[in-house]
Amino acid sequence: MDVRSRNNVTVSGRADGRPLVFSHGFGCDQNMWRLVAPAFEAEHRVVLFDHVGAGNSDLSAWRPERYSSLRGYASDVLELLDELDLRDAVFVGHSVSAMIGVLAANEDPSRFGALVLVGPSPRYVDDGDYVGGFTAEDIEELLDSLDSNYLGWSAAMAPAIMGNAERPELGRELTESFCRTDPEIARHFARVTFLSDNRDDLAGVGVPTLVLQCREDVIAHRRVGEFVHRAVPGSEFVVLDATGHCPNLSAPEETTAAIRDFLGRPGSARP
């Protein structure tokens, strides 16, 4: 299957610029980067895509067995980089895509120059001294609610995830994005996302990495971001003044500035 069609790949910006690949989170699509990605087009080759099952991806490509773990999505990313023949790519992953990027970079580091992890969480469930932000019962209740009434779950959860009560239009946009996703695929992806454990994969990251954390985030608590920062060798940690889990929508200028600052430093390039 053609990768570009499968993942609804769009490419813009400077053809000879360092590639920036933007990857969206659960229940979203590449449109979530519309306020950030264009700011880099003058200097970079900008690549956007939809994970299989999201946005305008080819839904016929979705197979539960392939996407039974985040590694299936990471394989798609590697196929995309190979199709476009990208080297020294900066992978900007939001939410669950942060861990997808970690897995892909560990699998084939030759394609990656840096990672930007926005609101990452290697494990959502608390485990001993590790604080993921949710108990096992919390996650099971969340998934049961999603299974029984996906549209109702979307309407209740999206505003909380967005976390910007003063801008209700952002919560409505995220709700609409959730509701456009095929419920069966969304339920499957939710279980893969919220039950994953990628803590051991963080130590294997061998490219310069920026961890971006919002000041307040009900999905990825600051302690989770700090854990990722400590676990990824040599990573940088920046706390945005933004609130909520989607700074690419709620604080695009601050998000853009943090990424640009990181890319402008010598440490953002591989030796």
Summary of the structure (lengths in Angstrom):
residues: 271
radius of gyration: 17.0
end to end distance: 35.2
largest distance: 50.3
contacts: 953
relative contact order: 0.15
helix: 49%
strand: 18%
